Amino acid sequence: MSEFVTGVTFGGTVWTPSYVTDINQKTCIGCGRCFKVCPRDVFDLVEKDEVLSAEDFGDDYGDFEDDDDNSMVMSLKNAADCIGCEACSKVCPKDCFTHVHKAAA
């Protein structure tokens, strides 16, 4: 028996899902690619100032305090709904995601 939860593809190949556990919101640019590719209801775009302090706003899009429009970042809305496909990480241009394997019961 495997020490981690495993799945089987349609072709019979065994694979180990890797579930999202964290998003680095300091590096997230709020592009929404992960949101669009996720087949489940795992993510939500939120205003950056709701989850980060002003000193954490060190991005390429200008200073936080000078922006009239607030930047958005991704957040985990329902991590328990993740199926471990890692599609979010594959499309993320900033490598913001942390994934882990789930131990078998």
Phi and psi in radians as a Rosetta constraint file:
Dihedral C 1 N 2 CA 2 C 2 CIRCULARHARMONIC -1.258 0.35
Dihedral N 2 CA 2 C 2 N 3 CIRCULARHARMONIC 2.606 0.35
Dihedral C 2 N 3 CA 3 C 3 CIRCULARHARMONIC -1.392 0.35
Dihedral N 3 CA 3 C 3 N 4 CIRCULARHARMONIC -0.241 0.35
Dihedral C 3 N 4 CA 4 C 4 CIRCULARHARMONIC -2.076 0.35
Dihedral N 4 CA 4 C 4 N 5 CIRCULARHARMONIC 2.755 0.35
Dihedral C 4 N 5 CA 5 C 5 CIRCULARHARMONIC -1.077 0.35
Dihedral N 5 CA 5 C 5 N 6 CIRCULARHARMONIC 2.331 0.35
Dihedral C 5 N 6 CA 6 C 6 CIRCULARHARMONIC -2.202 0.35
Dihedral N 6 CA 6 C 6 N 7 CIRCULARHARMONIC 2.818 0.35
Dihedral C 6 N 7 CA 7 C 7 CIRCULARHARMONIC -2.244 0.35
Dihedral N 7 CA 7 C 7 N 8 CIRCULARHARMONIC 3.048 0.35
Dihedral C 7 N 8 CA 8 C 8 CIRCULARHARMONIC -2.288 0.35
Dihedral N 8 CA 8 C 8 N 9 CIRCULARHARMONIC 2.283 0.35
Dihedral C 8 N 9 CA 9 C 9 CIRCULARHARMONIC -1.276 0.35
Dihedral N 9 CA 9 C 9 N 10 CIRCULARHARMONIC 2.963 0.35
Dihedral C 9 N 10 CA 10 C 10 CIRCULARHARMONIC -1.009 0.35
Dihedral N 10 CA 10 C 10 N 11 CIRCULARHARMONIC -0.584 0.35
Dihedral C 10 N 11 CA 11 C 11 CIRCULARHARMONIC -1.424 0.35
Dihedral N 11 CA 11 C 11 N 12 CIRCULARHARMONIC -0.022 0.35
Dihedral C 11 N 12 CA 12 C 12 CIRCULARHARMONIC 1.670 0.35
Dihedral N 12 CA 12 C 12 N 13 CIRCULARHARMONIC 0.048 0.35
Dihedral C 12 N 13 CA 13 C 13 CIRCULARHARMONIC -1.372 0.35
Dihedral N 13 CA 13 C 13 N 14 CIRCULARHARMONIC 2.288 0.35
Dihedral C 13 N 14 CA 14 C 14 CIRCULARHARMONIC -1.406 0.35
Dihedral N 14 CA 14 C 14 N 15 CIRCULARHARMONIC 2.382 0.35
Dihedral C 14 N 15 CA 15 C 15 CIRCULARHARMONIC -2.447 0.35
Dihedral N 15 CA 15 C 15 N 16 CIRCULARHARMONIC 2.765 0.35
Dihedral C 15 N 16 CA 16 C 16 CIRCULARHARMONIC -1.940 0.35
Dihedral N 16 CA 16 C 16 N 17 CIRCULARHARMONIC 1.972 0.35
Dihedral C 16 N 17 CA 17 C 17 CIRCULARHARMONIC -1.113 0.35
Dihedral N 17 CA 17 C 17 N 18 CIRCULARHARMONIC 2.604 0.35
Dihedral C 17 N 18 CA 18 C 18 CIRCULARHARMONIC -2.216 0.35
Dihedral N 18 CA 18 C 18 N 19 CIRCULARHARMONIC 1.959 0.35
Dihedral C 18 N 19 CA 19 C 19 CIRCULARHARMONIC -1.554 0.35
Dihedral N 19 CA 19 C 19 N 20 CIRCULARHARMONIC 2.418 0.35
Dihedral C 19 N 20 CA 20 C 20 CIRCULARHARMONIC -1.217 0.35
Dihedral N 20 CA 20 C 20 N 21 CIRCULARHARMONIC 2.314 0.35
Dihedral C 20 N 21 CA 21 C 21 CIRCULARHARMONIC -2.135 0.35
Dihedral N 21 CA 21 C 21 N 22 CIRCULARHARMONIC -0.300 0.35
Dihedral C 21 N 22 CA 22 C 22 CIRCULARHARMONIC -2.785 0.35
Dihedral N 22 CA 22 C 22 N 23 CIRCULARHARMONIC 2.639 0.35
Dihedral C 22 N 23 CA 23 C 23 CIRCULARHARMONIC -2.163 0.35
Dihedral N 23 CA 23 C 23 N 24 CIRCULARHARMONIC 2.256 0.35
Dihedral C 23 N 24 CA 24 C 24 CIRCULARHARMONIC -1.386 0.35
Dihedral N 24 CA 24 C 24 N 25 CIRCULARHARMONIC 1.689 0.35
Dihedral C 24 N 25 CA 25 C 25 CIRCULARHARMONIC -1.280 0.35
Dihedral N 25 CA 25 C 25 N 26 CIRCULARHARMONIC -0.278 0.35
Dihedral C 25 N 26 CA 26 C 26 CIRCULARHARMONIC -1.241 0.35
Dihedral N 26 CA 26 C 26 N 27 CIRCULARHARMONIC -0.517 0.35
Dihedral C 26 N 27 CA 27 C 27 CIRCULARHARMONIC -1.780 0.35
Dihedral N 27 CA 27 C 27 N 28 CIRCULARHARMONIC -0.245 0.35
Dihedral C 27 N 28 CA 28 C 28 CIRCULARHARMONIC -1.104 0.35
Dihedral N 28 CA 28 C 28 N 29 CIRCULARHARMONIC 2.355 0.35
Dihedral C 28 N 29 CA 29 C 29 CIRCULARHARMONIC -1.796 0.35
Dihedral N 29 CA 29 C 29 N 30 CIRCULARHARMONIC 0.039 0.35
Dihedral C 29 N 30 CA 30 C 30 CIRCULARHARMONIC 1.187 0.35
Dihedral N 30 CA 30 C 30 N 31 CIRCULARHARMONIC 0.529 0.35
Dihedral C 30 N 31 CA 31 C 31 CIRCULARHARMONIC -1.248 0.35
Dihedral N 31 CA 31 C 31 N 32 CIRCULARHARMONIC -0.413 0.35
Dihedral C 31 N 32 CA 32 C 32 CIRCULARHARMONIC 1.459 0.35
Dihedral N 32 CA 32 C 32 N 33 CIRCULARHARMONIC 0.073 0.35
Dihedral C 32 N 33 CA 33 C 33 CIRCULARHARMONIC -1.053 0.35
Dihedral N 33 CA 33 C 33 N 34 CIRCULARHARMONIC -0.746 0.35
Dihedral C 33 N 34 CA 34 C 34 CIRCULARHARMONIC -1.119 0.35
Dihedral N 34 CA 34 C 34 N 35 CIRCULARHARMONIC -0.705 0.35
Dihedral C 34 N 35 CA 35 C 35 CIRCULARHARMONIC -1.054 0.35
Dihedral N 35 CA 35 C 35 N 36 CIRCULARHARMONIC -0.755 0.35
Dihedral C 35 N 36 CA 36 C 36 CIRCULARHARMONIC -1.221 0.35
Dihedral N 36 CA 36 C 36 N 37 CIRCULARHARMONIC -0.600 0.35
Dihedral C 36 N 37 CA 37 C 37 CIRCULARHARMONIC -1.537 0.35
Dihedral N 37 CA 37 C 37 N 38 CIRCULARHARMONIC -0.331 0.35
Dihedral C 37 N 38 CA 38 C 38 CIRCULARHARMONIC -1.214 0.35
Dihedral N 38 CA 38 C 38 N 39 CIRCULARHARMONIC 2.197 0.35
Dihedral C 38 N 39 CA 39 C 39 CIRCULARHARMONIC -1.411 0.35
Dihedral N 39 CA 39 C 39 N 40 CIRCULARHARMONIC -0.036 0.35
Dihedral C 39 N 40 CA 40 C 40 CIRCULARHARMONIC -2.114 0.35
Dihedral N 40 CA 40 C 40 N 41 CIRCULARHARMONIC -3.123 0.35
Dihedral C 40 N 41 CA 41 C 41 CIRCULARHARMONIC -1.730 0.35
Dihedral N 41 CA 41 C 41 N 42 CIRCULARHARMONIC 1.026 0.35
Dihedral C 41 N 42 CA 42 C 42 CIRCULARHARMONIC -1.590 0.35
Dihedral N 42 CA 42 C 42 N 43 CIRCULARHARMONIC -0.569 0.35
Dihedral C 42 N 43 CA 43 C 43 CIRCULARHARMONIC -1.989 0.35
Dihedral N 43 CA 43 C 43 N 44 CIRCULARHARMONIC 2.808 0.35
Dihedral C 43 N 44 CA 44 C 44 CIRCULARHARMONIC -2.619 0.35
Dihedral N 44 CA 44 C 44 N 45 CIRCULARHARMONIC 2.392 0.35
Dihedral C 44 N 45 CA 45 C 45 CIRCULARHARMONIC -1.437 0.35
Dihedral N 45 CA 45 C 45 N 46 CIRCULARHARMONIC 2.281 0.35
Dihedral C 45 N 46 CA 46 C 46 CIRCULARHARMONIC -2.265 0.35
Dihedral N 46 CA 46 C 46 N 47 CIRCULARHARMONIC 2.804 0.35
Dihedral C 46 N 47 CA 47 C 47 CIRCULARHARMONIC -1.209 0.35
Dihedral N 47 CA 47 C 47 N 48 CIRCULARHARMONIC 2.367 0.35
Dihedral C 47 N 48 CA 48 C 48 CIRCULARHARMONIC -1.035 0.35
Dihedral N 48 CA 48 C 48 N 49 CIRCULARHARMONIC -0.650 0.35
Dihedral C 48 N 49 CA 49 C 49 CIRCULARHARMONIC -1.262 0.35
Dihedral N 49 CA 49 C 49 N 50 CIRCULARHARMONIC -0.183 0.35
Dihedral C 49 N 50 CA 50 C 50 CIRCULARHARMONIC -1.375 0.35
Dihedral N 50 CA 50 C 50 N 51 CIRCULARHARMONIC -0.419 0.35
Dihedral C 50 N 51 CA 51 C 51 CIRCULARHARMONIC -2.059 0.35
Dihedral N 51 CA 51 C 51 N 52 CIRCULARHARMONIC -0.254 0.35
Dihedral C 51 N 52 CA 52 C 52 CIRCULARHARMONIC -2.229 0.35
Dihedral N 52 CA 52 C 52 N 53 CIRCULARHARMONIC 2.611 0.35
Dihedral C 52 N 53 CA 53 C 53 CIRCULARHARMONIC -1.441 0.35
Dihedral N 53 CA 53 C 53 N 54 CIRCULARHARMONIC 2.820 0.35
Dihedral C 53 N 54 CA 54 C 54 CIRCULARHARMONIC -0.992 0.35
Dihedral N 54 CA 54 C 54 N 55 CIRCULARHARMONIC -0.632 0.35
Dihedral C 54 N 55 CA 55 C 55 CIRCULARHARMONIC -1.230 0.35
Dihedral N 55 CA 55 C 55 N 56 CIRCULARHARMONIC -0.282 0.35
Dihedral C 55 N 56 CA 56 C 56 CIRCULARHARMONIC -1.480 0.35
Dihedral N 56 CA 56 C 56 N 57 CIRCULARHARMONIC -0.076 0.35
Dihedral C 56 N 57 CA 57 C 57 CIRCULARHARMONIC -1.474 0.35
Dihedral N 57 CA 57 C 57 N 58 CIRCULARHARMONIC 1.259 0.35
Dihedral C 57 N 58 CA 58 C 58 CIRCULARHARMONIC -1.955 0.35
Dihedral N 58 CA 58 C 58 N 59 CIRCULARHARMONIC 1.139 0.35
Dihedral C 58 N 59 CA 59 C 59 CIRCULARHARMONIC -1.947 0.35
Dihedral N 59 CA 59 C 59 N 60 CIRCULARHARMONIC -3.134 0.35
Dihedral C 59 N 60 CA 60 C 60 CIRCULARHARMONIC -1.506 0.35
Dihedral N 60 CA 60 C 60 N 61 CIRCULARHARMONIC 0.113 0.35
Dihedral C 60 N 61 CA 61 C 61 CIRCULARHARMONIC -1.901 0.35
Dihedral N 61 CA 61 C 61 N 62 CIRCULARHARMONIC 0.354 0.35
Dihedral C 61 N 62 CA 62 C 62 CIRCULARHARMONIC 1.758 0.35
Dihedral N 62 CA 62 C 62 N 63 CIRCULARHARMONIC 2.957 0.35
Dihedral C 62 N 63 CA 63 C 63 CIRCULARHARMONIC -1.326 0.35
Dihedral N 63 CA 63 C 63 N 64 CIRCULARHARMONIC 2.451 0.35
Dihedral C 63 N 64 CA 64 C 64 CIRCULARHARMONIC -1.002 0.35
Dihedral N 64 CA 64 C 64 N 65 CIRCULARHARMONIC -0.787 0.35
Dihedral C 64 N 65 CA 65 C 65 CIRCULARHARMONIC -1.249 0.35
Dihedral N 65 CA 65 C 65 N 66 CIRCULARHARMONIC -0.343 0.35
Dihedral C 65 N 66 CA 66 C 66 CIRCULARHARMONIC -1.602 0.35
Dihedral N 66 CA 66 C 66 N 67 CIRCULARHARMONIC -0.188 0.35
Dihedral C 66 N 67 CA 67 C 67 CIRCULARHARMONIC -1.447 0.35
Dihedral N 67 CA 67 C 67 N 68 CIRCULARHARMONIC 2.276 0.35
Dihedral C 67 N 68 CA 68 C 68 CIRCULARHARMONIC -1.364 0.35
Dihedral N 68 CA 68 C 68 N 69 CIRCULARHARMONIC -0.652 0.35
Dihedral C 68 N 69 CA 69 C 69 CIRCULARHARMONIC -1.640 0.35
Dihedral N 69 CA 69 C 69 N 70 CIRCULARHARMONIC 2.327 0.35
Dihedral C 69 N 70 CA 70 C 70 CIRCULARHARMONIC -1.451 0.35
Dihedral N 70 CA 70 C 70 N 71 CIRCULARHARMONIC 2.399 0.35
Dihedral C 70 N 71 CA 71 C 71 CIRCULARHARMONIC -1.227 0.35
Dihedral N 71 CA 71 C 71 N 72 CIRCULARHARMONIC 2.758 0.35
Dihedral C 71 N 72 CA 72 C 72 CIRCULARHARMONIC -1.984 0.35
Dihedral N 72 CA 72 C 72 N 73 CIRCULARHARMONIC 2.650 0.35
Dihedral C 72 N 73 CA 73 C 73 CIRCULARHARMONIC -2.379 0.35
Dihedral N 73 CA 73 C 73 N 74 CIRCULARHARMONIC 2.803 0.35
Dihedral C 73 N 74 CA 74 C 74 CIRCULARHARMONIC -1.481 0.35
Dihedral N 74 CA 74 C 74 N 75 CIRCULARHARMONIC 2.592 0.35
Dihedral C 74 N 75 CA 75 C 75 CIRCULARHARMONIC -2.355 0.35
Dihedral N 75 CA 75 C 75 N 76 CIRCULARHARMONIC 2.818 0.35
Dihedral C 75 N 76 CA 76 C 76 CIRCULARHARMONIC -1.462 0.35
Dihedral N 76 CA 76 C 76 N 77 CIRCULARHARMONIC 1.973 0.35
Dihedral C 76 N 77 CA 77 C 77 CIRCULARHARMONIC -1.530 0.35
Dihedral N 77 CA 77 C 77 N 78 CIRCULARHARMONIC -0.746 0.35
Dihedral C 77 N 78 CA 78 C 78 CIRCULARHARMONIC -2.610 0.35
Dihedral N 78 CA 78 C 78 N 79 CIRCULARHARMONIC 1.279 0.35
Dihedral C 78 N 79 CA 79 C 79 CIRCULARHARMONIC -1.040 0.35
Dihedral N 79 CA 79 C 79 N 80 CIRCULARHARMONIC -0.500 0.35
Dihedral C 79 N 80 CA 80 C 80 CIRCULARHARMONIC -1.169 0.35
Dihedral N 80 CA 80 C 80 N 81 CIRCULARHARMONIC -0.252 0.35
Dihedral C 80 N 81 CA 81 C 81 CIRCULARHARMONIC -1.564 0.35
Dihedral N 81 CA 81 C 81 N 82 CIRCULARHARMONIC -0.067 0.35
Dihedral C 81 N 82 CA 82 C 82 CIRCULARHARMONIC -1.116 0.35
Dihedral N 82 CA 82 C 82 N 83 CIRCULARHARMONIC 2.366 0.35
Dihedral C 82 N 83 CA 83 C 83 CIRCULARHARMONIC -1.759 0.35
Dihedral N 83 CA 83 C 83 N 84 CIRCULARHARMONIC 0.015 0.35
Dihedral C 83 N 84 CA 84 C 84 CIRCULARHARMONIC 1.398 0.35
Dihedral N 84 CA 84 C 84 N 85 CIRCULARHARMONIC 0.386 0.35
Dihedral C 84 N 85 CA 85 C 85 CIRCULARHARMONIC -1.378 0.35
Dihedral N 85 CA 85 C 85 N 86 CIRCULARHARMONIC -0.343 0.35
Dihedral C 85 N 86 CA 86 C 86 CIRCULARHARMONIC 1.126 0.35
Dihedral N 86 CA 86 C 86 N 87 CIRCULARHARMONIC 0.325 0.35
Dihedral C 86 N 87 CA 87 C 87 CIRCULARHARMONIC -1.045 0.35
Dihedral N 87 CA 87 C 87 N 88 CIRCULARHARMONIC -0.615 0.35
Dihedral C 87 N 88 CA 88 C 88 CIRCULARHARMONIC -1.044 0.35
Dihedral N 88 CA 88 C 88 N 89 CIRCULARHARMONIC -0.768 0.35
Dihedral C 88 N 89 CA 89 C 89 CIRCULARHARMONIC -1.196 0.35
Dihedral N 89 CA 89 C 89 N 90 CIRCULARHARMONIC -0.578 0.35
Dihedral C 89 N 90 CA 90 C 90 CIRCULARHARMONIC -1.197 0.35
Dihedral N 90 CA 90 C 90 N 91 CIRCULARHARMONIC -0.492 0.35
Dihedral C 90 N 91 CA 91 C 91 CIRCULARHARMONIC -1.757 0.35
Dihedral N 91 CA 91 C 91 N 92 CIRCULARHARMONIC -0.123 0.35
Dihedral C 91 N 92 CA 92 C 92 CIRCULARHARMONIC -1.318 0.35
Dihedral N 92 CA 92 C 92 N 93 CIRCULARHARMONIC 2.079 0.35
Dihedral C 92 N 93 CA 93 C 93 CIRCULARHARMONIC -1.328 0.35
Dihedral N 93 CA 93 C 93 N 94 CIRCULARHARMONIC -0.192 0.35
Dihedral C 93 N 94 CA 94 C 94 CIRCULARHARMONIC -1.990 0.35
Dihedral N 94 CA 94 C 94 N 95 CIRCULARHARMONIC 0.076 0.35
Dihedral C 94 N 95 CA 95 C 95 CIRCULARHARMONIC 0.927 0.35
Dihedral N 95 CA 95 C 95 N 96 CIRCULARHARMONIC 0.938 0.35
Dihedral C 95 N 96 CA 96 C 96 CIRCULARHARMONIC -1.517 0.35
Dihedral N 96 CA 96 C 96 N 97 CIRCULARHARMONIC -0.193 0.35
Dihedral C 96 N 97 CA 97 C 97 CIRCULARHARMONIC -1.725 0.35
Dihedral N 97 CA 97 C 97 N 98 CIRCULARHARMONIC 2.543 0.35
Dihedral C 97 N 98 CA 98 C 98 CIRCULARHARMONIC -2.021 0.35
Dihedral N 98 CA 98 C 98 N 99 CIRCULARHARMONIC 2.285 0.35
Dihedral C 98 N 99 CA 99 C 99 CIRCULARHARMONIC -2.175 0.35
Dihedral N 99 CA 99 C 99 N 100 CIRCULARHARMONIC 2.670 0.35
Dihedral C 99 N 100 CA 100 C 100 CIRCULARHARMONIC -2.419 0.35
Dihedral N 100 CA 100 C 100 N 101 CIRCULARHARMONIC 2.691 0.35
Dihedral C 100 N 101 CA 101 C 101 CIRCULARHARMONIC -1.451 0.35
Dihedral N 101 CA 101 C 101 N 102 CIRCULARHARMONIC 2.589 0.35
Dihedral C 101 N 102 CA 102 C 102 CIRCULARHARMONIC -1.690 0.35
Dihedral N 102 CA 102 C 102 N 103 CIRCULARHARMONIC 2.276 0.35
Dihedral C 102 N 103 CA 103 C 103 CIRCULARHARMONIC -1.149 0.35
Dihedral N 103 CA 103 C 103 N 104 CIRCULARHARMONIC 2.454 0.35
Dihedral C 103 N 104 CA 104 C 104 CIRCULARHARMONIC -1.199 0.35
Dihedral N 104 CA 104 C 104 N 105 CIRCULARHARMONIC 2.554 0.35
